[in-house]
Amino acid sequence: MSAQILAPAAVLVVWTLIVLFWIVPVRFGAVAKLSDKSALAGKEGVRGNDLEGVLPDRANWPAHNHTHLHEQPTLFYATVLILAVVGPA
């Protein structure tokens, strides 16, 4: 198994975690600054999609990036794992 091919996948995992931790202060800060929290009131378990249109776009960008980091690289991860197992051919 070639471990060098796993490095790009590991970097992408680290980047995904950085973006995940970036969401917390940005989103919580934006919710704390909301003057009218009535859009969130009465909802049990508010989800990220519920914050669209309520929070400013800048507060939603990290969440969008995080979502894309989970959706887009699926084939990349599969390809890297196949190349690591099969090896250079």
C-alpha positions in Angstrom: 0.0 0.0 0.0 1.3 3.4 -1.0 0.8 5.8 1.9 2.0 8.9 0.0 -1.2 8.9 -2.1 -3.2 9.3 1.2 -1.6 12.7 2.0 -4.0 14.8 -0.2 -7.0 13.0 1.3 -5.6 13.7 4.8 -5.1 17.4 4.0 -8.7 17.6 2.7 -10.0 16.0 6.0 -8.0 18.5 8.0 -9.4 21.4 5.9 -12.9 20.1 6.4 -12.4 20.1 10.2 -11.0 23.6 10.1 -14.1 24.8 8.2 -16.3 23.0 10.7 -14.7 24.8 13.6 -14.9 28.1 11.6 -18.7 27.7 11.5 -19.1 27.9 15.3 -17.9 31.4 16.1 -19.3 32.9 12.9 -22.8 31.4 13.2 -23.2 31.7 16.9 -21.9 35.3 16.7 -24.5 36.1 14.0 -27.3 34.5 16.0 -26.3 36.5 19.1 -26.3 39.7 17.1 -29.8 39.1 15.8 -32.2 41.9 17.0 -35.3 39.9 16.1 -35.0 36.3 17.1 -38.7 35.6 16.4 -37.8 33.7 13.2 -36.1 31.1 15.5 -38.7 31.1 18.2 -41.1 28.2 18.5 -39.0 25.9 16.4 -37.6 22.9 18.1 -34.2 22.0 16.9 -33.4 24.7 14.4 -31.4 23.4 11.5 -28.8 25.2 9.4 -31.2 25.5 6.5 -33.6 27.4 8.8 -31.0 30.1 9.2 -31.0 31.0 5.4 -32.5 34.4 5.0 -32.4 35.0 8.7 -28.6 35.4 9.1 -26.5 37.5 6.8 -24.9 35.8 3.9 -21.4 36.1 5.4 -22.6 34.0 8.4 -23.9 31.3 6.1 -20.8 31.0 3.8 -18.8 28.8 6.2 -21.7 26.4 6.4 -22.1 26.3 2.7 -18.4 25.6 2.3 -18.6 22.8 4.9 -21.6 21.2 3.0 -19.7 21.3 -0.3 -16.6 19.7 1.4 -18.9 16.7 2.3 -20.7 16.5 -1.0 -18.1 17.1 -3.7 -15.0 15.1 -2.8 -16.7 11.7 -2.5 -15.2 10.4 -5.8 -11.8 11.9 -4.8 -11.7 9.9 -1.6 -12.8 6.7 -3.4 -10.1 7.3 -6.1 -7.4 7.9 -3.5 -8.3 4.8 -1.6 -8.3 2.6 -4.7 -4.9 4.0 -5.7 -3.6 3.4 -2.2 -4.8 -0.2 -2.2 -4.0 -1.2 -5.8 -0.8 0.8 -6.0 0.8 2.4 -9.0 0.1 0.4 -12.0 
